[in-house]
Amino acid sequence: MRSFLVALVLAFVAPVRLFAQDRAEIRYEVAAGDTLWEIAHRFDVPVSTIRSANALRTDALQPGRTLRIPGARAAAPQQRPLGRYTIEDGDTFTSIAARHGVGAHALVRVNPGIDERELRAGMEIALPADARAPAGRPEPRARPLGKAQRRWVSRAERLGLGTTRAASALLAGALEPAWIRLAGPGRPPRTFRWPIRRGWFVRGFGSGTHGGHLAIDIMGDMGWDVLAADRGVVAYAGSAISGYGNLVLLLHPGGWVTAYGHNSSMSVVAGQPVRRGERIARVGATGRARGPHVHFMWITNGGEYCDPLPLFRPWGLHRDGRHVTVDRLRAEHGIPRAIRCRTRPARIDDGEEDDLGAEPEQPEPTAATTPQAADGEAHD
């Protein structure tokens, strides 16, 4: 009987010892460019575990800080070159990273000194340690289109939408009259739909070098749905614009544009009409990005970039669930005067990595109100 009890105890203890050998608490020194999401992914532990173990109130990380990581895998993947890849025509860091299941930022790190614009067929680059063997070039994954939608796509192709030239023009606010007619008449929006359910605000309009971040950044988990901020027509869905990764541009009635950058995949094609709140992509970190998020821009017909934050319904949230403080804005016609707009300079910081490790930039309200008092819609 005694030997039976000993055997029974060992049967339960042995797996625990094996688990303990496989996982242990380690110390990790934060490197420049690290994000909480990347570190959690690297050591295969939940972000919440690292946040709790280190009493982190925000996701901001300072280089040089030592983090406790409970339950980390003993053999965590290291970011060292594992293999080589030969460049083919049309390759970008974004497309190569997607084929090998790694982030574009990881690919850039193991290839210091190589500019994406210098990639040429026949060149060899290094691959990160956790890169996987490609299974061939992925086909664009868009949902099946109905007969009416196919007519829209055909018309958009005739108008030249969906091309790199069109994307550049849309980002500059240089819309052709035929494009505006395709989207239909309309006025600037009174509200926007928050583009990631449960997503949180991490960076504001006018931040970055010389205030050149003419967008807001909304973070979420990899693969979450990216939703259209309002109804419109897909004017571009591709990855040819440097820095933005997989980029979707929506053209809205009246000729204003919303942009959604760094997606992991796109669910729409150029010319396709979309409804407010319809899925257009999935959250990712393609292009020059650190961690999964949407780089959201609002562009007027004429080239002004405007701060969309005050118009979001449901209201924007911080990571800890607090509402982002904004002005109460009510406008029947035109863009409310309280909204900040800036003319796009010759070069903005769209080529810089979105620094999601920095403290969130706050808007600059003049008459701040509590969001619930201005709008009762719940954040879903």
C-alpha positions as CSV (number, residue, x, y, z in Angstrom):
1,M,0.0,0.0,0.0
2,R,2.8,2.4,0.9
3,S,4.6,1.8,-2.4
4,F,1.3,2.5,-4.2
5,L,0.9,5.9,-2.5
6,V,4.5,6.8,-3.3
7,A,3.9,6.0,-6.9
8,L,0.7,8.0,-6.9
9,V,2.5,11.1,-5.5
10,L,5.3,10.8,-8.0
11,A,2.8,10.6,-10.8
12,F,1.6,14.1,-9.9
13,V,5.0,15.6,-8.9
14,A,6.9,14.5,-12.0
15,P,4.9,16.7,-14.5
16,V,5.2,19.7,-12.2
17,R,9.0,19.2,-12.1
18,L,9.1,18.9,-15.9
19,F,7.0,22.1,-16.2
20,A,9.3,23.9,-13.7
21,Q,12.4,22.9,-15.7
22,D,10.7,24.1,-18.9
23,R,9.6,27.4,-17.5
24,A,11.1,29.7,-14.8
25,E,11.2,33.3,-13.8
26,I,13.9,35.2,-15.6
27,R,15.2,38.8,-15.7
28,Y,15.1,40.6,-19.0
29,E,16.7,44.0,-19.8
30,V,14.6,46.1,-22.1
31,A,16.3,47.1,-25.3
32,A,15.7,50.1,-27.4
33,G,12.6,49.5,-29.5
34,D,11.2,46.7,-27.4
35,T,7.4,46.7,-26.7
36,L,5.6,44.8,-24.0
37,W,3.7,42.8,-26.6
38,E,7.0,41.7,-28.3
39,I,8.6,40.6,-25.0
40,A,5.5,38.6,-24.0
41,H,5.4,36.9,-27.4
42,R,9.1,36.1,-27.3
43,F,8.9,34.4,-23.9
44,D,5.4,32.9,-24.4
45,V,3.8,34.5,-21.4
46,P,0.7,36.8,-21.3
47,V,1.2,40.5,-21.4
48,S,-0.9,40.8,-18.2
49,T,1.6,38.5,-16.3
50,I,4.5,40.8,-17.1
51,R,2.5,43.9,-16.3
52,S,1.4,42.5,-12.9
53,A,4.9,41.2,-11.9
54,N,6.5,44.5,-12.6
55,A,3.6,46.8,-11.3
56,L,3.4,48.5,-14.7
57,R,0.8,51.2,-14.9
58,T,1.3,51.8,-18.6
59,D,2.8,49.8,-21.5
60,A,5.6,52.3,-21.8
61,L,9.1,50.7,-21.4
62,Q,12.4,52.5,-20.8
63,P,15.5,51.0,-22.4
64,G,17.8,49.5,-19.7
65,R,15.0,48.6,-17.3
66,T,15.1,45.1,-16.0
67,L,11.8,43.2,-16.1
68,R,10.8,40.1,-14.1
69,I,9.2,37.5,-16.4
70,P,7.5,34.7,-14.4
71,G,6.9,31.5,-16.2
72,A,9.1,32.3,-19.2
73,R,10.2,29.4,-21.5
74,A,13.8,28.4,-20.8
75,A,14.5,28.2,-24.4
76,A,12.9,31.4,-25.7
77,P,13.5,32.2,-29.4
78,Q,16.4,34.5,-29.9
79,Q,16.5,37.3,-32.5
80,R,19.6,36.1,-34.3
81,P,19.9,35.4,-38.1
82,L,18.9,31.8,-38.8
83,G,18.8,31.7,-42.6
84,R,19.1,33.6,-45.8
85,Y,16.6,34.7,-48.3
86,T,17.1,35.7,-51.9
87,I,15.2,38.8,-53.0
88,E,12.7,38.4,-55.9
89,D,11.1,41.1,-58.1
90,G,8.5,43.0,-56.2
91,D,9.6,41.9,-52.7
92,T,9.4,44.3,-49.8
93,F,10.3,43.8,-46.1
94,T,6.6,43.6,-45.4
95,S,5.9,40.9,-48.0
96,I,9.0,38.8,-47.0
97,A,8.1,39.0,-43.3
98,A,4.5,37.9,-44.0
99,R,5.7,34.9,-46.0
100,H,8.0,33.8,-43.2
101,G,5.6,34.5,-40.3
102,V,7.7,37.3,-38.6
103,G,7.2,41.0,-38.0
104,A,8.7,43.4,-40.5
105,H,10.5,45.2,-37.6
106,A,12.3,41.9,-36.7
107,L,13.4,41.5,-40.3
108,V,14.8,45.1,-40.3
109,R,16.7,44.5,-37.1
110,V,18.7,41.5,-38.5
111,N,19.5,43.5,-41.6
112,P,21.0,46.7,-40.3
113,G,22.0,49.2,-42.9
114,I,19.8,47.8,-45.7
115,D,17.1,50.2,-46.9
116,E,13.9,48.7,-48.3
117,R,14.2,50.9,-51.3
118,E,17.6,49.3,-52.1
119,L,16.2,45.7,-52.4
120,R,17.0,44.2,-55.8
121,A,16.3,40.8,-57.3
122,G,19.2,38.5,-56.5
123,M,20.2,40.2,-53.2
124,E,20.5,38.0,-50.1
125,I,19.2,39.1,-46.7
126,A,19.1,37.5,-43.2
127,L,16.0,36.0,-41.6
128,P,15.2,36.1,-37.9
129,A,15.5,33.0,-35.7
130,D,11.8,32.4,-35.6
131,A,11.2,32.6,-39.3
132,R,9.4,29.7,-40.8
133,A,9.8,28.2,-44.3
134,P,7.4,29.9,-46.7
135,A,4.6,28.0,-48.3
136,G,4.5,30.0,-51.5
137,R,3.3,33.6,-52.1
138,P,0.1,34.2,-50.3
139,E,-2.9,35.2,-52.4
140,P,-4.9,38.2,-51.4
141,R,-7.7,37.1,-49.1
142,A,-10.8,39.1,-49.8
143,R,-14.4,38.0,-49.2
144,P,-16.4,37.0,-52.3
145,L,-18.0,39.9,-54.0
146,G,-21.6,40.0,-55.2
147,K,-22.7,41.1,-58.7
148,A,-23.3,44.7,-57.7
149,Q,-19.9,44.9,-55.9
150,R,-18.1,43.5,-59.0
151,R,-19.6,46.4,-61.0
152,W,-18.1,48.9,-58.5
153,V,-14.7,47.1,-58.7
154,S,-14.8,47.3,-62.5
155,R,-15.6,51.0,-62.5
156,A,-12.9,51.7,-60.0
157,E,-10.3,50.0,-62.2
158,R,-11.3,52.1,-65.1
159,L,-10.8,55.2,-63.0
160,G,-7.3,54.1,-61.9
161,L,-8.1,53.5,-58.2
162,G,-6.2,50.7,-56.5
163,T,-2.9,51.8,-58.0
164,T,0.2,53.1,-56.2
165,R,-0.3,56.4,-58.1
166,A,-3.8,56.7,-56.8
167,A,-2.7,55.9,-53.2
168,S,-0.1,58.6,-53.3
169,A,-2.7,61.1,-54.6
170,L,-5.2,60.2,-52.0
171,L,-2.6,60.6,-49.2
172,A,-1.8,64.1,-50.6
173,G,-5.5,65.0,-50.8
174,A,-5.2,65.4,-54.6
175,L,-8.5,63.7,-55.6
176,E,-9.7,63.5,-59.2
177,P,-13.3,64.7,-59.8
178,A,-14.3,61.3,-61.1
179,W,-13.2,59.7,-57.8
180,I,-15.3,62.1,-55.8
181,R,-18.3,61.3,-58.1
182,L,-17.8,57.6,-57.5
183,A,-18.0,58.1,-53.7
184,G,-21.1,60.3,-54.0
185,P,-22.0,63.7,-52.5
186,G,-21.7,64.3,-48.8
187,R,-20.4,66.4,-46.0
188,P,-17.6,65.8,-43.5
189,P,-18.5,63.3,-40.9
190,R,-20.2,64.2,-37.6
191,T,-18.8,61.0,-36.0
192,F,-16.4,58.1,-36.7
193,R,-16.7,54.5,-35.6
194,W,-13.8,53.4,-33.3
195,P,-11.9,51.1,-35.7
196,I,-10.9,48.3,-33.3
197,R,-13.4,46.8,-30.8
198,R,-11.6,46.8,-27.4
199,G,-8.6,48.5,-29.0
200,W,-6.9,51.2,-27.0
201,F,-5.4,54.7,-27.8
202,V,-1.6,54.8,-27.6
203,R,-0.4,57.8,-29.6
204,G,-2.0,61.1,-30.6
205,F,-2.2,63.5,-33.5
206,G,0.7,65.9,-33.7
207,S,3.2,63.9,-31.8
208,G,6.6,62.7,-33.1
209,T,9.4,64.6,-34.7
210,H,8.3,68.3,-35.2
211,G,4.7,67.2,-34.6
212,G,4.8,65.2,-37.8
213,H,2.7,62.2,-36.6
214,L,-0.5,63.3,-38.4
215,A,-2.5,60.3,-37.2
216,I,-3.6,58.5,-34.1
217,D,-2.4,55.0,-33.2
218,I,-4.9,52.4,-31.8
219,M,-3.4,49.2,-30.5
220,G,-5.0,45.8,-30.3
221,D,-4.2,42.1,-30.4
222,M,-2.8,40.6,-33.6
223,G,-5.6,39.5,-35.9
224,W,-8.4,41.6,-34.4
225,D,-10.9,43.1,-36.8
226,V,-10.2,46.5,-38.3
227,L,-13.5,48.3,-38.9
228,A,-14.5,51.1,-41.4
229,A,-14.8,54.4,-39.5
230,D,-17.7,55.3,-41.8
231,R,-19.3,54.2,-45.1
232,G,-17.4,54.6,-48.3
233,V,-15.6,53.0,-51.1
234,V,-12.2,51.2,-51.0
235,A,-9.8,53.4,-53.0
236,Y,-6.7,51.3,-52.3
237,A,-5.7,48.1,-50.5
238,G,-2.1,47.2,-50.9
239,S,1.5,47.4,-49.5
240,A,3.3,49.5,-52.1
241,I,3.4,52.7,-50.0
242,S,6.6,52.6,-47.9
243,G,6.3,52.6,-44.2
244,Y,2.6,51.8,-43.9
245,G,2.7,48.0,-44.6
246,N,-0.7,46.7,-45.6
247,L,-2.6,49.9,-46.1
248,V,-6.3,50.4,-46.7
249,L,-7.6,53.8,-48.0
250,L,-11.4,54.5,-47.9
251,L,-12.9,57.3,-50.0
252,H,-16.0,58.7,-48.4
253,P,-18.9,60.8,-49.7
254,G,-17.8,64.4,-50.3
255,G,-14.2,63.4,-51.1
256,W,-12.6,62.9,-47.7
257,V,-10.3,59.9,-47.0
258,T,-9.6,57.6,-44.0
259,A,-6.4,55.5,-43.9
260,Y,-5.7,52.3,-41.9
261,G,-2.0,51.2,-41.8
262,H,0.1,48.3,-40.6
263,N,-2.6,45.6,-41.1
264,S,-1.7,41.9,-41.0
265,S,-4.1,41.2,-43.8
266,M,-6.8,43.0,-45.9
267,S,-10.4,41.9,-46.3
268,V,-11.4,44.2,-49.1
269,V,-10.4,45.1,-52.7
270,A,-10.2,48.5,-54.5
271,G,-13.6,49.7,-55.6
272,Q,-15.6,47.7,-53.1
273,P,-18.3,49.6,-51.2
274,V,-18.2,49.2,-47.4
275,R,-20.6,50.0,-44.6
276,R,-19.7,51.9,-41.4
277,G,-18.3,49.3,-38.9
278,E,-17.7,46.7,-41.6
279,R,-14.4,44.7,-41.3
280,I,-11.9,45.9,-43.9
281,A,-8.7,44.3,-42.5
282,R,-7.1,42.6,-39.5
283,V,-4.7,44.2,-37.0
284,G,-1.0,43.7,-37.6
285,A,2.5,45.2,-37.4
286,T,3.5,45.3,-41.1
287,G,5.6,48.1,-42.4
288,R,7.6,50.2,-40.0
289,A,5.7,49.4,-36.8
290,R,6.4,48.1,-33.3
291,G,3.6,45.9,-32.1
292,P,0.1,45.3,-33.6
293,H,-1.9,48.5,-34.1
294,V,-3.8,50.6,-36.6
295,H,-2.2,53.9,-37.8
296,F,-5.4,55.9,-38.5
297,M,-5.5,59.1,-40.6
298,W,-8.2,61.4,-41.7
299,I,-7.5,63.4,-44.8
300,T,-9.6,66.2,-46.4
301,N,-10.0,66.8,-50.1
302,G,-7.2,69.4,-50.4
303,G,-4.5,67.7,-48.4
304,E,-5.2,68.7,-44.8
305,Y,-4.7,66.0,-42.1
306,C,-7.1,66.4,-39.2
307,D,-7.2,65.0,-35.7
308,P,-10.1,62.4,-35.7
309,L,-10.1,61.7,-32.0
310,P,-13.0,64.0,-30.9
311,L,-15.3,62.4,-33.5
312,F,-15.0,58.8,-32.4
313,R,-18.2,57.0,-31.2
314,P,-17.8,54.9,-29.1
315,W,-15.3,57.1,-27.4
316,G,-11.6,56.2,-27.4
317,L,-10.2,54.3,-24.5
318,H,-6.8,54.0,-22.9
319,R,-5.4,50.6,-22.1
320,D,-6.6,50.8,-18.5
321,G,-10.2,51.5,-19.6
322,R,-10.2,55.3,-19.0
323,H,-11.8,57.3,-21.7
324,V,-9.6,59.6,-23.7
325,T,-10.5,63.2,-22.7
326,V,-11.7,65.2,-25.7
327,D,-13.7,68.3,-26.4
328,R,-17.5,68.2,-26.8
329,L,-18.0,68.9,-30.5
330,R,-21.3,69.4,-32.3
331,A,-21.2,70.5,-35.9
332,E,-24.0,70.4,-38.4
333,H,-21.9,71.4,-41.4
334,G,-18.2,71.3,-42.1
335,I,-15.3,70.3,-39.9
336,P,-15.7,71.7,-36.3
337,R,-13.3,74.6,-35.8
338,A,-12.0,73.0,-32.6
339,I,-10.6,70.1,-34.5
340,R,-6.8,70.5,-35.3
341,C,-5.9,70.2,-38.9
342,R,-2.5,70.5,-40.6
343,T,-1.4,70.7,-44.1
344,R,0.7,67.7,-45.1
345,P,4.4,68.8,-45.3
346,A,6.7,67.6,-48.0
347,R,7.9,64.8,-45.7
348,I,6.0,63.5,-42.7
349,D,7.1,60.9,-40.3
350,D,5.2,58.0,-41.9
351,G,8.6,56.4,-42.6
352,E,9.5,56.3,-38.9
353,E,8.5,53.4,-36.7
354,D,5.4,54.1,-34.6
355,D,6.9,54.3,-31.2
356,L,4.3,52.4,-29.1
357,G,6.7,52.3,-26.2
358,A,6.3,56.0,-25.6
359,E,3.9,57.5,-23.2
360,P,0.5,58.1,-24.9
361,E,0.2,61.6,-26.4
362,Q,-2.8,63.4,-25.0
363,P,-5.1,65.7,-27.1
364,E,-5.1,69.4,-26.2
365,P,-8.6,70.2,-25.2
366,T,-9.9,73.7,-24.6
367,A,-13.1,72.8,-22.9
368,A,-12.7,69.2,-21.9
369,T,-15.8,67.1,-21.0
370,T,-16.4,63.7,-19.7
371,P,-17.2,61.5,-22.8
372,Q,-20.2,59.9,-21.2
373,A,-21.8,63.3,-20.7
374,A,-21.4,64.1,-24.4
375,D,-22.5,60.7,-25.8
376,G,-24.1,57.8,-24.1
377,E,-23.1,55.1,-26.6
378,A,-21.2,52.2,-24.9
379,H,-17.8,51.2,-26.1
380,D,-18.0,47.7,-27.5
